[in-house]
């Protein structure tokens, strides 16, 4: 688990961003939420989330100034514009985005080869780790099953950033496994597509997770 309390900006307050924020808040990390302009309903959800977690909310620039760690929990179509609006040089960026096609038909293949690699290309100087993308939000909220903890895979090129990411995943209760360099993001995004297909196409629902077992 992480030993230091972190300042974390979460871009996106949908199901994944909300679950991560609530989990991080429970173990004492400080939060700042950034959301795109939306409806009164989304504003009310953000207000309730801020109240529950003790987080701040505001602009992307304010969030980056606040945080040492930035979590991207955005729709893929919002990523490029969001990253172009801020300077993330030196920041640890945890990329939880899956580049999903409409109607969950498959994955978009970005020019860089994966969403994780494309995020790094759009945010030069950021220390990008692919993590928190390969399972559903309910497992972010509670990854522990009768058989044990679900696994959280992560990938990146910066060893220190990966250690921070690993610690945050363990704070949430996950078992963790290093999947290699950032280029392995393509495998993690494929794992996410498998989870989505099992949940919504094959009818397993959201109440399952992948677990790593060793002899």
N, C-alpha and C positions, 0 to 999 in steps of 0.2 A: 504494500500500500504506500501511498505518498506520505512522506514525513512532514512536508511543508504545506501549509495552506496556500492555495493558488488563487490568483485573480484570473477569472475565466470569462471571456466574452462569448456568448452563444448567438450566432447569426441564424435566426429562425426559431420560432416558438410553436411549431407544429408538434406532432406526437413525439418525434424523436428528440427534438430540442427541449421540449417540456420534460420528458422523462429523464434526460441527462441532467438538466438543471436541477430538478427535484432531488435526484440522487447525489449530485455534487454538494448541494446545499446541506443535506443531512449530515455530511461528514465535515462541514465547516468551511468549504471553499466559498469565495466571494464571487458573485455573478453579475453580469451585465448583459441584458437581452437587447437584441436589435431585430426589429421586424420591418418588413415592407409595409407601406401604407395599405390599409384594408378596410374592412367593414366595421361597423359598430360592434358586431359580435366578436370579431378578432381582437378589437381593442379591449373589450371586456375580458376576454380570455387572458390577454397579456396582463391586465391589471390584477386579475386573480392570481396569476402565476407569480408576479412580482410580490404580491402580498404574502403568498405562501413561502417563497424562498428567501425573502429579504433582499432580492436583487434590485439593481438599478435598471433603467431602460433609457434609451435615447438613440442618438445618431451613430452611424458606423464609425465616424471619426472619434467621437467620444468613447466608444467602446474600445477601440484600438489603443487610445491613450490610457485607458484604465487597465487593460489586460496584459498579462504576460503570455496567455494562451488564448487562441481563437478557435472556436469550434464552428465548423461549417455544417449546418443542418438545414440546408436550403434545397429547394427544387433545383434540378440541374439547369433549367433555363434561366435562373436568376444568378447563377454563379459568376459568369464573366463580368457582367455589369457591376455586381457587388465588389468583386476583387479589384476592378479598375478604379473604384472610388476611394480606395484606402491604400496606404503604404504599410505592408506587413513585413518589411525587412527586419530580420532578427527575431521575429515572433515565431513561437511554436504554433503551427496551424494543424488542427486535427480535422481531417476531411472525412465526413460521414456521408458524403453525397454519392448516390448511385445515378448514373446517366440513363434513366429509364425512358424507353419509348412510350408514346401514348398508349393507354389501355394495358400497360404492363406487358407489351408484346415482346419485349426483349431489351437489349442494351444498345444505346447509341455508342459508337466507337469514336471518341474524340481524336483530333489530329495527333495528339501526343501519345495515343495508344490506350489510355485509361483516364478516368476522371481524376484520379490521384495525380497522375503525371501532368494532366492539363492544368489542374489547380496550381501546381508548382510552376508551370510555364506562365500562367497569368499572374502569379504573385512572386516575382523574382526576389530572391533574398529571404523568403520565408522558409521555415524549417518544417516541411510538410510530412505528416504521418497519416497514412490511411488507416482509419479505425472507426468503430461504432457504425459500420455500414452493413455488416453481414448478418444481421438478425433484426427482429422486429422491436418496436418500441416497448411492448409489454415485457420483453426480456431485458431491455435497458432498465426498466423499473424494478424487475426482480429476476435475476438470472439463475436462481437456485431452484433445482428440481430435486425430487426424492433421490435420484441417482447421483446427484452432485451438481456442481456449478457448470453452466454453459461455458463454452470457450469463446473468447474474443480474440480474433486474429488481427494483427497489425503489421504494417510494412512502412519502411522509410529508409532514407539514406543518412540521417543524422542520429548517431547513437544516443546522445543525451536527450534529444527530443523523443526518441522511442521509449526511453526509460520513463520519462514523464507520462507519456501516453499509457504505458503499461501500468504505472501506479494508479492512474485515474480509473482505468478499467477495473483494477483490483479493488479500488475504493467502492465500486458499485457491486462487487461480489463475483465478478467473472474470474474464471481461470483464464490465463493469457498464454498466447503463443506467438512468437516472432515469426512472421512469414517471409522475411527477407527484405530486399531493397524496395524502393518505391515502385519499381517496375512490376513488382508482384501485386500491385493494386488491381491489375486486370483479373487475377485469380480471385481476389477478395470480392470484386464486383460481380464476378460470375457466381461466387458462393451466395451473394445476396440474391441474385436472380433465381438461384435454385431454391432458396428459402421462400421467396415470394411465390414461385410456382407451386411449391408444395402446400403453402398456406392457402392460396386463393384459387389455384387451378385444380390441384389434386384433392382439395377439400380438407386438409389437416387443420385449418384454422390457425390462430396465432399462438396457441398454447403448446408449442414445442420449440426445441432449440438444438443446435449442434453441440456435441460434447466430444472432447479429445480424451481418448483412453490410451494408456501406455502399459506395456508389459515390464 
